[in-house]
Amino acid sequence: MNTLAAFRSALRALAANTLRSILTMLGIIIGVAAVITMIAVGQGATDRVQEQMKGLGSNIMLVLPGTITQGGVRLGAQTGQGLTEEDALAIALDVPEVQVAAPTLRTGAQVVAGSANWSTSVFGTTNDYLEAREWPLASGRLFEAAELAGSAKVAIIGQTAARELFGDADPLDQVIRVKKVPVSIIGVLAKKGQNSLGQDQDDVLMLPISTYRNRIQGGAGAKFKRIGSISVKVKEGQSMKAAEDNIKDLLRQRFKVQPNAEDPFSIRNLTEILQAQEASSRVMTLLLAAVAGISLIIGGIGIMNIMLVSVTERTREIGLRMAVGARGRDILMQFLIEAVTLSLIGGAIGVLLGAVATWAVGNFAGWQVSMTPASIALAAGFSGFVGVFFGFYPAHRASKLLPIQALRYE
């Protein structure tokens, strides 16, 4: 019996017991659909973290003022000795692993443009911040040295803030008011998207740090050039750990911290945090796929069970085939093709069900999902393997029946 004839015989045998065949395939269908959906959910989470890493920039660290303790009570972050612009400059110049160190101030403010107004995040920083974040301009230009030094009334605007204030109009050279201070827009940032907390990074307005300090902030913070944070970008190929240790040593020296005293600042390695999240997402994807794969194994056991029943029911048929010249390998091929056909049909239906489930999760649950051809091939290939693995024993048992005993079976 050739393969095509065996396949036709397998289809006839399965069609003769349609309901039983469908119930047998159910485990494979659910297993394949579950594997595809779980991998899509896990891959979506991994893709989301990777997008956040791209949005953040590579090799990024954040230096923040530390905490102080009064009466045994810790007062929280950024309540200790303040960082200054000179600290950022010292990090950039004295730490060899550092590419740029950008001092940053930030507040929320109502921005007015003509009759439109919008509440957005206002940053005071330098061009180094955009380099650290790997954030290019969509149009316009960066701050000039004279503007950074002279508290110039200029700004660079994010995509969201530009849309809310100007609609479809070009924001370049437009004048807006930030806390009653008129500033001219000289640049528009490229789209960045949401950060890891779900905040819109494009809803931002950036001013030269001197402009922010002298015209927006004022007070003691402006007098002492205090800043809220320092965004540090480490050079490509340099050790993040070495850079962190050197920054810590430098700042402890500048703050005159005693050897056993607590650091009056904190350093957050943002790249490592996101990399850990990505690793966790990958592990979760594997765990979800493994759990879903159990359904495929259960479906394979169902195939083995039903094929054993089929061998028993068709013992006389097997005997007749052998009596007219069928060889053991022909019988083996016939029943193995039946098992694999069951599995592959179930796998095909499972792929369709998995695609529908993935679409439903993405649209109704609002999760980011990513169904790849590799996950479909993996699930379909595994379903075929299950058919071969669990169908071989019943097929082998059928091929070893003796014609005389098989013909006598009732």
LINGI-V563112 format. One record per residue. N is the residue number from 1. PSI is psi in radians with two decimals (999 if undefined). D_FIRST is the distance of its C-alpha to the first C-alpha in Angstrom with 1 decimal. Layout:
# LINGI-V563112
[[N	PSI	D_FIRST] [N	PSI	D_FIRST]]
This chain:
# LINGI-V563112
[[1	2.16	0.0] [2	3.02	3.8] [3	-0.72	6.7] [4	-0.75	8.3] [5	-0.68	6.2] [6	-0.65	6.4] [7	-0.74	9.9] [8	-0.73	10.8] [9	-0.68	10.0] [10	-0.73	12.1] [11	-0.69	14.8] [12	-0.72	15.1] [13	-0.70	15.6] [14	-0.66	18.1] [15	-0.48	19.9] [16	-0.42	20.4] [17	1.17	22.6] [18	-0.86	24.1] [19	-0.76	27.3] [20	-0.67	25.7] [21	-0.72	23.3] [22	-0.78	26.4] [23	-0.62	28.5] [24	-0.69	25.9] [25	-0.26	25.8] [26	-0.73	29.6] [27	-0.72	30.1] [28	-0.75	28.0] [29	-0.87	29.8] [30	-0.71	33.2] [31	-0.83	32.5] [32	-0.77	31.4] [33	-0.71	34.3] [34	-0.74	36.7] [35	-0.84	35.7] [36	-0.78	36.1] [37	-0.78	39.4] [38	-0.69	40.9] [39	-0.67	40.1] [40	-0.72	41.6] [41	-0.81	44.7] [42	-0.72	45.2] [43	-0.62	44.7] [44	-0.72	47.1] [45	-0.72	49.7] [46	-0.74	49.2] [47	-0.64	49.6] [48	-0.75	52.7] [49	-0.70	54.2] [50	-0.64	53.5] [51	-0.70	55.2] [52	-0.65	58.1] [53	-0.71	58.3] [54	-0.68	58.3] [55	-0.60	61.0] [56	-0.65	63.0] [57	2.88	62.9] [58	2.62	62.0] [59	0.89	64.1] [60	2.37	66.4] [61	2.66	68.9] [62	2.18	71.5] [63	2.19	74.9] [64	2.65	76.7] [65	2.58	80.1] [66	-2.71	80.0] [67	2.84	81.4] [68	2.77	84.8] [69	2.25	85.8] [70	2.12	89.0] [71	0.55	90.1] [72	0.05	86.7] [73	2.18	84.9] [74	2.24	82.4] [75	0.01	83.1] [76	3.07	79.6] [77	2.63	78.3] [78	0.48	80.5] [79	-0.03	83.7] [80	-2.75	84.7] [81	2.28	86.3] [82	2.61	85.3] [83	2.71	83.5] [84	2.96	85.2] [85	-0.55	84.4] [86	-0.58	85.9] [87	-0.74	83.3] [88	-0.73	80.5] [89	-0.68	82.3] [90	-0.70	82.7] [91	-0.77	79.0] [92	-0.62	78.1] [93	-0.62	80.6] [94	-0.22	80.7] [95	1.91	77.0] [96	-0.45	75.3] [97	-0.22	71.7] [98	2.30	72.7] [99	-0.93	72.0] [100	2.70	73.9] [101	1.93	75.6] [102	2.05	76.4] [103	2.51	79.1] [104	2.40	78.3] [105	2.62	80.2] [106	2.51	78.7] [107	2.93	79.8] [108	2.43	78.9] [109	2.68	81.2] [110	2.14	81.6] [111	2.35	81.3] [112	2.32	83.0] [113	1.79	82.3] [114	-2.14	84.5] [115	-0.08	83.8] [116	2.60	80.5] [117	2.69	80.3] [118	2.36	77.5] [119	2.13	77.5] [120	3.02	75.6] [121	2.22	75.5] [122	2.13	78.2] [123	2.46	77.8] [124	2.05	80.5] [125	-2.88	78.9] [126	3.10	78.7] [127	-0.41	76.3] [128	-0.50	74.9] [129	-0.74	73.3] [130	-0.61	71.1] [131	-0.72	70.2] [132	-0.71	69.4] [133	-0.03	67.1] [134	0.91	65.6] [135	1.72	66.7] [136	2.97	67.4] [137	2.47	69.5] [138	-0.54	68.0] [139	2.86	71.4] [140	-2.68	75.0] [141	2.97	76.2] [142	3.08	76.9] [143	2.48	80.3] [144	2.81	82.8] [145	-0.72	84.8] [146	-0.60	88.0] [147	-0.66	86.3] [148	-0.62	85.1] [149	-0.48	88.5] [150	0.32	90.6] [151	0.78	89.1] [152	2.60	88.1] [153	1.23	87.1] [154	2.79	83.6] [155	2.71	80.2] [156	2.30	76.4] [157	2.57	74.5] [158	2.89	70.9] [159	-0.76	68.6] [160	-0.84	68.9] [161	-0.69	72.7] [162	-0.73	73.0] [163	-0.73	70.9] [164	-0.54	73.0] [165	-0.58	76.3] [166	-0.05	75.7] [167	-2.23	72.6] [168	-0.02	71.2] [169	2.69	74.4] [170	2.12	74.7] [171	-0.23	76.4] [172	2.37	77.7] [173	0.09	81.5] [174	2.65	81.8] [175	2.25	84.3] [176	2.91	83.5] [177	2.23	85.6] [178	1.92	84.7] [179	0.83	87.3] [180	0.10	89.7] [181	2.06	89.1] [182	2.29	88.1] [183	2.61	85.4] [184	2.36	83.8] [185	2.14	80.0] [186	-0.19	79.2] [187	2.68	75.4] [188	2.21	72.3] [189	2.61	69.6] [190	2.75	65.9] [191	2.36	63.8] [192	-0.56	63.0] [193	-2.89	61.5] [194	2.69	61.8] [195	-3.01	62.5] [196	-0.32	60.9] [197	0.06	63.3] [198	0.18	62.2] [199	2.51	65.5] [200	1.91	65.7] [201	-0.31	66.8] [202	-0.14	67.6] [203	1.33	70.4] [204	2.65	73.0] [205	2.23	76.1] [206	2.30	77.2] [207	2.73	80.8] [208	2.47	82.5] [209	-0.55	83.2] [210	-0.64	86.9] [211	-0.81	86.9] [212	-0.81	85.2] [213	-0.76	87.6] [214	-0.51	90.8] [215	-0.46	90.3] [216	-0.85	87.8] [217	-1.10	88.1] [218	-2.99	91.7] [219	-2.86	93.4] [220	-0.59	93.3] [221	-0.67	89.6] [222	-0.65	90.7] [223	-0.76	93.7] [224	0.11	91.8] [225	0.68	88.7] [226	2.58	86.5] [227	2.82	82.8] [228	-0.54	80.0] [229	2.91	77.3] [230	2.10	76.3] [231	2.07	72.9] [232	2.26	72.0] [233	2.17	69.3] [234	2.48	68.4] [235	2.56	67.8] [236	2.29	64.2] [237	-0.17	63.3] [238	2.69	66.2] [239	2.19	65.8] [240	-0.65	66.2] [241	-0.75	67.5] [242	-0.73	70.1] [243	-0.76	71.2] [244	-0.77	71.6] [245	-0.73	73.6] [246	-0.68	75.9] [247	-0.74	76.5] [248	-0.79	77.3] [249	-0.73	79.8] [250	-0.82	81.4] [251	-0.63	81.9] [252	-0.66	83.3] [253	-0.75	85.7] [254	-0.61	86.7] [255	-0.02	87.2] [256	0.90	89.1] [257	2.35	86.9] [258	2.69	87.9] [259	-0.71	85.5] [260	0.14	84.5] [261	2.77	84.8] [262	2.54	82.0] [263	2.30	80.8] [264	0.46	82.4] [265	2.94	79.3] [266	2.60	75.5] [267	2.17	72.7] [268	2.13	69.3] [269	1.61	66.4] [270	-0.59	64.6] [271	-0.75	61.7] [272	-0.64	61.0] [273	-0.82	61.1] [274	-0.61	58.5] [275	-0.65	56.3] [276	-0.68	56.4] [277	-0.70	55.4] [278	-0.75	52.5] [279	-0.72	51.3] [280	-0.70	51.6] [281	-0.68	49.6] [282	-0.74	46.8] [283	-0.75	46.8] [284	-0.66	46.8] [285	-0.77	43.8] [286	-0.71	41.9] [287	-0.76	43.1] [288	-0.73	42.1] [289	-0.65	38.6] [290	-0.74	38.3] [291	-0.78	39.5] [292	-0.59	37.1] [293	-0.40	34.2] [294	-0.62	34.9] [295	-0.63	33.6] [296	-0.70	30.2] [297	-0.74	30.1] [298	-0.71	31.1] [299	-0.65	28.4] [300	-0.68	25.9] [301	-0.66	27.3] [302	-0.68	26.9] [303	-0.78	23.1] [304	-0.76	22.9] [305	-0.83	25.0] [306	-0.54	23.2] [307	-0.61	19.7] [308	-0.71	21.4] [309	-0.72	22.8] [310	-0.70	19.4] [311	-0.76	18.0] [312	-0.77	21.2] [313	-0.54	21.1] [314	0.46	17.5] [315	-0.78	18.1] [316	-0.68	18.2] [317	-0.73	14.9] [318	-0.75	13.3] [319	-0.73	15.3] [320	-0.73	14.2] [321	-0.75	10.4] [322	-0.61	11.5] [323	-0.51	14.1] [324	0.20	11.9] [325	-0.02	10.0] [326	2.41	7.5] [327	2.90	8.7] [328	-0.69	10.7] [329	-0.46	9.1] [330	-0.75	5.8] [331	-0.76	8.8] [332	-0.82	10.7] [333	-0.69	8.6] [334	-0.90	8.5] [335	-0.55	12.2] [336	-0.69	13.2] [337	-0.64	12.1] [338	-0.78	14.1] [339	-0.78	17.0] [340	-0.66	17.1] [341	-0.79	17.0] [342	-0.82	19.8] [343	-0.76	21.7] [344	-0.69	21.4] [345	-0.78	22.4] [346	-0.68	25.2] [347	-0.71	26.1] [348	-0.77	26.5] [349	-0.67	28.7] [350	-0.66	30.6] [351	-0.79	31.3] [352	-0.77	32.9] [353	-0.68	34.8] [354	-0.68	36.0] [355	-0.72	37.3] [356	-0.75	39.2] [357	-0.71	40.6] [358	-0.77	41.6] [359	-0.74	43.4] [360	-0.74	45.1] [361	-0.75	46.3] [362	-0.62	47.7] [363	-0.61	49.4] [364	-0.63	50.7] [365	-0.31	51.3] [366	0.22	52.6] [367	2.65	50.8] [368	2.17	49.7] [369	2.74	45.9] [370	1.76	43.6] [371	2.03	39.9] [372	2.72	38.4] [373	-0.53	35.0] [374	-0.70	34.7] [375	-0.63	35.0] [376	-0.79	32.3] [377	-0.68	29.9] [378	-0.84	30.9] [379	-0.78	30.3] [380	-0.73	27.0] [381	-0.69	25.8] [382	-0.62	27.0] [383	-0.68	25.3] [384	-0.71	21.9] [385	-0.70	22.9] [386	-0.73	23.9] [387	-0.76	20.5] [388	-0.80	18.9] [389	-0.85	21.9] [390	-0.26	22.3] [391	-0.21	18.7] [392	-0.76	17.8] [393	-0.86	19.9] [394	-0.69	18.6] [395	-0.73	14.9] [396	-0.70	16.2] [397	-0.69	18.2] [398	-0.65	15.4] [399	-0.34	13.4] [400	0.03	16.7] [401	2.51	17.5] [402	2.34	18.5] [403	-0.76	17.2] [404	-0.80	20.8] [405	-0.63	22.1] [406	-0.67	19.4] [407	-0.47	20.2] [408	-0.18	23.9] [409	2.36	23.6] [410	999	25.7]]
